[in-house]
Amino acid sequence: MKKTLLAVGIALAAVLAGCNSDGTAKPTASAGPAKAYPLDVCVVSGEKLGSMGKPVEFEYQGQQIKLCCKNCKPDFDKEPAKYIGKLSAK
């Protein structure tokens, strides 16, 4: 019984380690340089990068991401596959 509880605890810790405090997925670092961001607009809002100040930049699964503002980050975090898909279509 103790071994089962320990295994469940370890598995839960591993899952939670991959999440931010708000439950969204943490961006993952890649082994090499990130693929360059191919657009001149925000992948979430479609706004021109730089039109709302300095773009928010980060790496997600080996892909550089640029957003027009910090307000787009929660939307990206909720559905990263949706937005990554937009980049792979380019």
Backbone bond lengths (Angstrom), bond angles and torsions (degrees), N, CA, C in turn:
res aa  C-N    CA-C-N  psi(-1)  N-CA   C-N-CA  omega(-1)  CA-C   N-CA-C  phi
1 M - - - 1.446 - - 1.529 111.15 -
2 K 1.335 116.56 -43.78 1.458 120.00 -179.91 1.522 110.64 -63.76
3 K 1.340 116.67 -37.54 1.467 120.23 179.61 1.519 110.53 -65.77
4 T 1.329 117.29 -38.15 1.467 121.06 178.91 1.523 110.47 -65.32
5 L 1.329 116.45 -45.57 1.462 119.81 178.72 1.521 111.20 -63.59
6 L 1.310 117.65 -37.96 1.454 121.49 177.75 1.520 110.57 -64.51
7 A 1.331 116.52 -43.45 1.466 120.80 179.37 1.522 111.16 -63.80
8 V 1.330 117.14 -41.48 1.463 121.07 178.17 1.528 109.68 -64.69
9 G 1.318 116.81 -42.22 1.467 120.65 178.78 1.509 112.47 -62.38
10 I 1.315 116.64 -41.48 1.467 120.89 178.92 1.522 110.39 -66.06
11 A 1.330 116.91 -42.66 1.463 120.49 179.04 1.524 110.86 -63.35
12 L 1.316 116.93 -42.94 1.463 120.73 179.12 1.523 110.89 -63.71
13 A 1.316 117.17 -42.13 1.466 120.99 178.45 1.520 110.81 -62.05
14 A 1.326 117.08 -39.14 1.466 120.70 179.26 1.525 111.05 -64.70
15 V 1.328 116.72 -41.17 1.470 120.53 178.67 1.516 110.32 -65.75
16 L 1.327 116.80 -47.03 1.458 120.58 -178.18 1.521 112.30 -66.86
17 A 1.302 117.84 -27.91 1.467 120.96 178.65 1.524 110.87 -65.21
18 G 1.319 117.27 -24.30 1.464 121.50 179.43 1.510 113.47 -88.66
19 C 1.343 117.69 6.89 1.459 121.41 -178.28 1.525 111.04 -121.49
20 N 1.324 114.74 150.76 1.453 120.63 171.37 1.519 108.11 -74.86
21 S 1.305 118.32 171.99 1.463 122.13 -178.68 1.529 112.15 -62.81
22 D 1.339 117.62 -23.27 1.462 119.94 178.83 1.523 112.79 -92.55
23 G 1.341 117.28 6.98 1.462 121.27 176.58 1.516 115.03 90.44
24 T 1.317 118.40 -5.47 1.462 120.70 178.64 1.521 109.77 -78.80
25 A 1.320 115.51 155.81 1.464 120.50 -178.63 1.520 110.50 -68.51
26 K 1.335 115.37 139.51 1.458 120.32 174.78 1.517 108.40 -78.43
27 P 1.326 118.36 140.11 1.450 119.71 172.72 1.529 109.00 -61.45
28 T 1.303 115.63 146.17 1.457 118.53 -179.84 1.522 110.01 -105.91
29 A 1.304 116.01 143.03 1.457 121.35 177.71 1.516 109.25 -85.98
30 S 1.294 116.78 148.18 1.459 120.63 178.61 1.522 109.29 -104.83
31 A 1.324 115.11 167.00 1.460 120.54 -178.87 1.522 111.80 -73.00
32 G 1.318 117.56 -31.08 1.462 120.95 -177.40 1.511 111.03 -117.40
33 P 1.320 115.83 -168.13 1.464 119.14 179.13 1.532 110.90 -67.47
34 A 1.312 116.13 145.66 1.455 121.45 -179.96 1.520 110.57 -69.97
35 K 1.331 115.52 150.50 1.470 120.70 173.65 1.521 107.71 -67.66
36 A 1.310 116.06 136.77 1.466 121.36 -178.24 1.521 110.99 -64.48
37 Y 1.305 116.01 145.82 1.466 122.45 177.60 1.528 108.16 -72.12
38 P 1.342 118.35 122.64 1.468 120.51 -171.34 1.531 116.18 -88.72
39 L 1.325 118.44 -4.93 1.464 120.70 -173.82 1.521 112.29 -108.15
40 D 1.341 116.36 161.06 1.465 120.09 172.77 1.523 110.66 -107.12
41 V 1.330 115.68 12.48 1.460 122.38 176.96 1.528 109.72 -126.80
42 C 1.309 116.10 162.52 1.465 122.98 176.91 1.526 108.75 -68.21
43 V 1.323 116.52 131.70 1.455 121.16 -178.81 1.535 111.40 -68.98
44 V 1.322 118.55 -19.90 1.463 122.00 179.96 1.522 111.36 -90.45
45 S 1.325 117.37 -55.49 1.476 120.94 -172.77 1.520 114.41 -94.86
46 G 1.321 116.94 -23.68 1.461 120.22 -175.09 1.521 113.41 85.63
47 E 1.339 117.05 0.19 1.471 121.10 178.90 1.521 110.42 -70.92
48 K 1.312 116.44 147.37 1.461 121.86 176.82 1.528 109.70 -61.40
49 L 1.329 115.95 130.49 1.464 119.88 177.96 1.520 109.61 -63.22
50 G 1.316 116.76 133.62 1.458 122.77 -178.14 1.514 112.83 94.71
51 S 1.335 118.03 -12.62 1.460 120.25 -179.17 1.533 112.26 -73.61
52 M 1.334 116.44 -16.31 1.461 120.37 -179.08 1.525 110.33 -122.42
53 G 1.329 116.00 29.55 1.456 120.59 -176.50 1.521 110.12 99.47
54 K 1.319 115.20 -167.18 1.451 120.61 -178.42 1.538 109.95 -64.83
55 P 1.343 118.38 129.48 1.466 120.53 179.74 1.531 112.06 -62.87
56 V 1.315 115.33 150.34 1.461 122.47 173.39 1.522 106.52 -83.72
57 E 1.330 117.16 123.18 1.458 121.50 -177.83 1.515 110.64 -121.00
58 F 1.343 116.15 138.67 1.456 122.04 175.32 1.525 108.30 -159.63
59 E 1.305 115.81 172.13 1.454 121.70 179.34 1.523 108.70 -111.03
60 Y 1.324 116.38 136.24 1.455 122.05 176.55 1.519 108.62 -133.36
61 Q 1.304 117.34 116.67 1.466 124.55 179.16 1.528 112.51 47.57
62 G 1.314 116.15 47.71 1.454 121.29 175.96 1.517 114.92 80.10
63 Q 1.324 117.46 8.63 1.464 122.25 -179.86 1.514 109.12 -119.71
64 Q 1.320 117.20 127.66 1.461 120.91 173.79 1.527 107.69 -69.36
65 I 1.323 116.40 134.82 1.460 122.50 178.17 1.516 107.90 -120.67
66 K 1.324 115.90 138.55 1.464 121.63 175.10 1.515 108.09 -129.03
67 L 1.320 115.32 129.39 1.457 121.84 178.50 1.520 108.75 -119.52
68 C 1.323 116.83 152.16 1.464 120.32 -177.23 1.522 112.20 -69.11
69 C 1.348 116.81 -28.12 1.464 119.61 -178.06 1.529 110.05 -160.95
70 K 1.314 116.24 168.63 1.465 121.27 -178.47 1.531 111.88 -67.22
71 N 1.321 118.09 -21.51 1.459 120.84 -179.92 1.529 112.84 -68.72
72 C 1.328 117.70 -19.27 1.469 121.14 179.06 1.529 112.17 -83.72
73 K 1.325 117.56 -16.87 1.471 120.69 -176.67 1.527 112.81 -61.48
74 P 1.348 120.80 -44.70 1.471 119.19 178.10 1.529 112.99 -59.53
75 D 1.336 117.04 -37.30 1.465 119.86 177.85 1.531 110.52 -65.59
76 F 1.328 116.41 -41.99 1.458 119.76 176.68 1.522 110.28 -61.50
77 D 1.321 116.97 -45.06 1.472 121.58 -177.97 1.527 112.44 -62.32
78 K 1.329 117.82 -32.11 1.461 121.17 -179.57 1.525 111.89 -70.26
79 E 1.327 117.11 -37.84 1.465 121.70 -175.53 1.532 111.62 -138.98
80 P 1.328 118.01 61.17 1.463 118.86 -176.40 1.536 113.47 -59.31
81 A 1.323 118.21 -35.51 1.469 120.71 -178.73 1.526 111.51 -62.17
82 K 1.326 116.48 -36.08 1.474 121.60 178.05 1.535 110.82 -59.36
83 Y 1.325 115.30 -44.75 1.461 119.69 -176.34 1.523 112.69 -80.67
84 I 1.321 117.49 -33.87 1.472 120.72 175.20 1.527 108.64 -63.65
85 G 1.320 115.90 -37.17 1.465 120.20 178.01 1.528 112.05 -59.76
86 K 1.309 117.10 -35.78 1.472 120.53 177.29 1.520 110.73 -63.95
87 L 1.339 116.34 -35.11 1.462 119.70 -179.69 1.516 111.84 -73.91
88 S 1.318 117.51 -37.59 1.460 119.83 -178.47 1.519 111.50 -72.42
89 A 1.330 117.18 -16.82 1.467 121.32 177.25 1.538 111.34 -77.84
90 K 1.342 116.73 -14.70 1.475 121.18 -178.17 1.508 111.45 -87.35
